[in-house]
Amino acid sequence: MLAIERRNAILSKLYLDGKVIVSELSSEFDVTEETIRRDLEKLDKEGLAQKTYGGAVLVQNFSTDLPHSVRKKANVQAKQKIAEKVSSLFNDGDCIMVDSSSTALLVLNYIKNLKNITLITNSVEALIELSDKDDWNVFSTGGKLKRGSLSLVGPQAEKTIRAFHVDYAVCSSKGLDMNRGITDSNEKDSEMKQAIFESAETKILLVDSSKFDKISLIKVGDVTNVDIIATDTEPSANWIEYLKSKHIELMY
């Protein structure tokens, strides 16, 4: 196993359990405890973990762009609840555009029974997942493969997106704040989400409850740029009132 693969596996464990122990990781990955300590030091420097005596604990950093393999394993139950709720919006024949988020991919899994769907996506994993759907029209945005993820980004991808007008756009974000709006951790992904939302009649934002009142690095848009916000649990009364006043539908 490469060092980067081992660190990603350690990070996945941190997201699942909240903490890791050096001796246990050493045994699991068949490397010395000193090697594991160096891995944890690197994760600590990157702001993803905090070293403790004998191990490390998770640091929730909303401005860090996590590897796809880690994001996919984080908050799985919340994402599934969001995806199942959102899937009820779609019907046979719809034109849908989705980003490369793990939650959007779950939405696609929930609607695979629908027929004659036209899908545009920058998610490499979605393209693979839907390769057997003969009755769907699936379009890739093309573009540059972003390092550490399974997403396509850049001018070519944006150009493809802006050539379409679809019924629904489905994107996630790292943060949602009443004043700072919708934010994400990566400039290229933020640009893709902006283009996807601008190409749709109905704009759907997927955010689990941990993203409310959080601000990440790059602004995607104002809260009022979307029509529907889907989350896993009932948000605060302030958020319910705020979204109602902005005529934004809330699903949970």
C-alpha positions in Angstrom: 0.0 0.0 0.0 1.3 3.4 -0.9 1.7 6.1 1.8 -1.1 8.2 0.3 -3.4 5.3 0.2 -2.6 4.4 3.9 -3.3 8.0 5.0 -6.6 8.1 3.1 -7.5 4.9 4.8 -6.6 6.4 8.2 -8.6 9.5 7.4 -11.6 7.3 6.5 -11.3 5.6 9.9 -11.2 9.0 11.6 -14.4 10.0 9.9 -16.1 6.8 10.9 -14.9 6.5 14.5 -13.7 10.0 15.4 -10.3 8.8 16.6 -7.5 6.3 15.8 -4.9 4.6 17.9 -1.3 4.2 16.7 -0.7 0.7 17.9 -3.9 -0.6 16.2 -3.1 1.2 12.9 0.4 -0.3 13.0 -1.0 -3.8 13.3 -3.7 -3.3 10.7 -1.4 -1.8 8.0 1.6 -4.0 9.0 4.0 -1.0 9.3 5.9 0.4 12.3 4.4 2.7 14.8 6.9 5.4 13.8 5.5 5.2 10.2 1.9 5.7 11.6 3.1 8.6 13.7 4.5 10.3 10.5 1.2 9.7 8.8 -0.7 11.3 11.7 1.8 14.2 11.7 1.1 14.9 8.0 -2.7 14.7 8.6 -2.2 17.1 11.5 -0.3 19.6 9.4 -3.0 19.4 6.8 -5.6 20.3 9.4 -7.4 17.0 9.0 -6.5 15.4 12.4 -5.2 16.4 15.8 -2.5 14.3 17.2 -3.0 13.0 20.7 -1.0 10.8 23.1 -1.0 7.4 21.3 -3.2 8.4 18.4 -5.3 11.2 16.8 -8.8 12.6 16.8 -10.8 14.0 13.9 -10.7 17.7 13.0 -13.8 19.0 11.2 -12.4 21.4 8.6 -14.9 22.9 6.3 -12.2 24.5 4.1 -10.4 21.3 3.2 -10.9 19.4 0.0 -11.1 15.8 1.1 -10.3 12.8 -1.1 -13.3 11.2 -2.8 -12.7 7.9 -1.0 -13.0 9.7 2.3 -16.0 11.8 1.4 -17.9 8.8 0.2 -17.7 7.2 3.6 -18.6 10.2 5.7 -22.1 10.8 7.1 -23.5 7.9 5.0 -26.8 7.6 6.8 -27.6 11.3 6.5 -26.7 11.3 2.8 -28.9 8.3 2.2 -31.8 10.0 3.9 -31.4 13.2 1.9 -31.0 11.2 -1.4 -34.1 9.2 -0.8 -36.2 12.3 0.0 -35.0 14.2 -3.1 -35.5 11.2 -5.4 -39.3 11.6 -5.1 -39.0 14.9 -7.1 -38.1 13.2 -10.4 -40.2 11.5 -13.0 -39.6 9.6 -16.3 -38.3 11.8 -19.0 -36.7 14.4 -16.8 -33.4 16.2 -17.7 -31.1 16.3 -14.7 -27.6 17.7 -14.1 -25.7 16.6 -11.0 -22.3 17.4 -9.6 -19.6 14.9 -8.5 -20.7 14.8 -4.8 -21.3 11.5 -3.1 -24.8 12.6 -2.1 -25.7 13.3 -5.7 -24.5 9.9 -6.7 -26.8 8.4 -4.1 -29.7 10.3 -5.6 -28.9 8.7 -8.9 -29.0 5.2 -7.3 -32.4 5.9 -6.0 -33.9 6.9 -9.4 -32.3 4.2 -11.5 -35.8 2.7 -11.9 -36.9 5.8 -13.9 -37.0 5.7 -17.7 -35.8 8.0 -20.4 -33.7 10.2 -18.1 -31.3 12.6 -19.6 -28.3 13.1 -17.3 -25.3 15.5 -17.6 -22.6 15.1 -15.0 -18.9 15.8 -14.2 -18.8 12.7 -11.9 -16.6 9.9 -13.3 -18.2 7.5 -10.7 -21.7 8.4 -11.9 -20.7 7.6 -15.5 -19.4 4.2 -14.5 -22.4 3.5 -12.2 -24.9 4.3 -15.1 -23.0 2.5 -17.9 -25.6 -0.2 -18.0 -28.6 2.1 -18.3 -29.6 1.6 -21.9 -32.8 3.7 -21.6 -30.9 6.8 -20.2 -29.1 9.5 -22.2 -25.9 10.1 -20.2 -23.6 13.0 -21.1 -20.1 13.5 -19.6 -19.0 17.1 -19.3 -15.4 16.2 -20.3 -12.7 18.3 -18.8 -9.7 17.8 -16.6 -9.7 15.1 -13.9 -9.2 16.8 -10.5 -6.5 15.3 -8.5 -7.7 13.2 -5.5 -11.2 13.0 -6.8 -13.4 11.4 -9.5 -14.6 14.8 -10.9 -14.1 16.6 -14.1 -13.4 20.3 -14.0 -12.1 23.2 -16.0 -13.2 25.4 -19.0 -14.1 22.4 -21.2 -16.4 21.0 -18.5 -18.1 24.4 -17.9 -18.6 24.9 -21.6 -20.4 21.6 -21.9 -22.6 22.4 -18.9 -23.6 25.8 -20.3 -24.7 24.2 -23.6 -27.6 22.5 -21.8 -30.8 23.7 -20.1 -32.2 21.1 -17.7 -35.2 20.5 -15.5 -33.2 20.0 -12.3 -29.7 20.7 -11.0 -28.5 18.7 -8.0 -25.4 19.8 -6.1 -24.0 19.7 -2.6 -21.8 22.1 -0.7 -19.4 22.3 2.3 -21.1 25.2 4.0 -24.4 27.1 4.2 -24.7 30.5 6.0 -27.4 33.1 5.9 -25.0 35.9 5.2 -22.1 34.2 3.3 -24.4 31.9 1.3 -23.4 28.6 -0.2 -19.7 27.8 0.0 -17.3 25.0 -0.9 -13.6 24.1 -0.3 -12.3 24.1 -3.9 -12.4 26.9 -6.5 -12.8 24.5 -9.5 -15.6 22.6 -7.9 -17.3 25.9 -6.9 -17.1 27.1 -10.5 -18.7 23.8 -11.7 -21.5 24.1 -9.2 -22.2 27.7 -10.2 -22.5 26.6 -13.9 -24.7 23.6 -13.0 -27.1 25.7 -11.0 -27.3 28.4 -13.8 -28.2 25.8 -16.3 -31.3 24.5 -14.5 -35.0 25.4 -14.1 -35.1 24.0 -10.5 -32.0 24.1 -8.4 -31.6 21.6 -5.5 -28.9 21.9 -2.8 -28.1 18.9 -0.8 -26.6 19.6 2.7 -26.6 17.4 5.8 -27.3 19.1 9.1 -23.6 19.6 9.9 -23.2 22.1 7.1 -25.7 24.7 8.4 -24.1 27.9 9.8 -20.7 26.8 8.4 -18.6 28.7 5.9 -16.0 27.1 3.6 -13.4 28.7 1.4 -15.1 29.7 -1.9 -18.5 31.1 -2.4 -20.8 29.2 -4.8 -23.7 31.6 -4.6 -26.3 33.1 -2.3 -28.8 31.0 -0.5 -31.5 32.5 -2.7 -29.8 31.1 -5.8 -31.5 27.7 -5.1 -35.1 26.6 -5.1 -34.9 23.6 -2.8 -32.7 22.8 0.2 -32.7 19.1 1.2 -31.2 18.0 4.5 -31.4 15.0 6.9 -33.0 16.6 10.0 -35.1 19.5 10.9 -32.9 22.7 11.0 -33.2 25.4 13.6 -36.3 27.6 13.9 -34.2 30.5 12.6 -33.4 28.6 9.4 -36.9 27.4 8.9 -38.2 31.0 9.2 -35.4 32.4 7.0 -36.0 29.9 4.2 -39.7 30.5 4.4 -39.2 34.2 4.0 -37.0 33.6 0.9 -39.6 31.2 -0.6 -37.1 28.4 -0.6 -38.6 24.9 -0.2 -37.1 22.9 2.7 -37.0 19.1 2.6 -36.0 16.9 5.5 
